[in-house]
């Protein structure tokens, strides 16, 4: 059965209960007349196309508000040109916003000096790119150790930490090779190991698996999920692939034209789309790994079964998904019990399972 529970790990740079990343009213407009364009947008006097025509400016991010919790994998999903890669580069201030506020660990990123920004990028935030960004003249180990070299760590410390990072991404023994000797999937593992070597609180991942073959891509998704669970990193993961976002994300933000149209869990986004664009996006996605037993069950008080009948039923946890229920229903004709903390909290019948398989249009 599917079991993707993440464990929160302490020691983050934000206090308990506070989001690790907060973006408030963030705008990014490219062009010499960005101040005029921003004023027009805020006044509702122009849209994205009009801004391009009147001011020769491009709207990259439009009034974005979001927060990312500690230990969360937060996926930002959208098609090419939606603004997702532009958005993520504001978190470590690789891009300067036209307006807005960005907090990391409760600290205002916009107020940081160049030296403080370098420290933030080298110690607190790691980044993994789609194109790997590896240095061909360096060995695999030396590529992984690059952040530590920037931090002026000793040679022995760089060696030890790089070896440990390579082991985490299943590349133990490859440290003396050069990157051109590795496959695409292995090179992406090197990029991830390099980001992990500095032990950052936050990982920014910009379509890291999109250039890979489907089989290798799925394998790396599995390895990444396992690794992120074990290490408890906070991840902002950029993707254009809804299936990938649903598979990886604790929550998903759907972007279009620089705006965030909806934020929610995979189940919320797929079953309760709040915008026509989102509804069309999710129309053909399978619900087997999205709908949970909790959302499908009837509360335990609404039944007429005896205690003996209840005890004989197969059971699942509230977080088990529709695919698990279908598998059980194939070999069992009765209800399925949902148990939490040892007690039965709900029941699921075959009708609920069949309804869950239907693609329903949101009202």
Secondary structure by P-SEA (a helix, b strand, c coil): cccbbbbbbcccccccccccbbbcbbbbbbccaaaaaaaaaaaccccaaaaaaaccccccccccccccccccbbbbbbccccaaaaaaaaccccccccbbbbbccccccccccaaaaaaaaaccbbbbcccccccccccaaaaaaaaaaaacccaaaaaaaaaaaaaaaccccccccccccccaaaaaaaaaaaaacccccbbbbccccccccaaaaaaaaaaaaaaaaaabbbbbcccccaaaaaacccbbbbbccccccccccaaaaaaccccaaaaaaaccccccccccccccccccccccccaaaaaabbbbcccccaaaaaaaaacccbbbbbbccccccccccaaaaaaaacccccc
